[in-house]
Amino acid sequence: MTDPEYMDRAEALLRQVEMGCDRINEDTEADIDSQRVGGMVTLTFRNGTQIVVNLQKPLHEVWLAAKAGGYHYRFDGSRWMDTKGQGEFFENLSRQATQQAGQPLSFG
């Protein structure tokens, strides 16, 4: 993947995270605060915990840091998959957000 291809796909992922937060806030009582600075989106939950999604441009990866730990994702041609076999990005983001918010949330 070229640098421009990575940036297009990674920026699309960050936009999808932001739009997912907007949708969740409209449809639920989760009240997730989403803040974006450059290539990083920080989700802050009511209980003060955070999930951080940031771009790792030199590696062509997207990293997700949650209360449960950190995850690295690479685009496999169709989806962002964990580099250690822990599944797809949005499935894991939904799982981590559900745990931190204390209610079922879906970013898919």
HELIX and SHEET records of a PDB file:
HELIX    1   1 ASP A    3  ASP A   27  1                                  25    
HELIX    2   2 LYS A   57  LEU A   59  5                                   3    
HELIX    3   3 PHE A   89  ALA A  101  1                                  13    
SHEET    1   A 6 ASP A  33  VAL A  37  0                                        
SHEET    2   A 6 MET A  40  THR A  44 -1                                        
SHEET    3   A 6 GLN A  50  GLN A  56 -1                                        
SHEET    4   A 6 GLU A  61  ALA A  66 -1                                        
SHEET    5   A 6 GLY A  69  PHE A  75 -1                                        
SHEET    6   A 6 TRP A  80  ASP A  82 -1                                        
END                                                                             
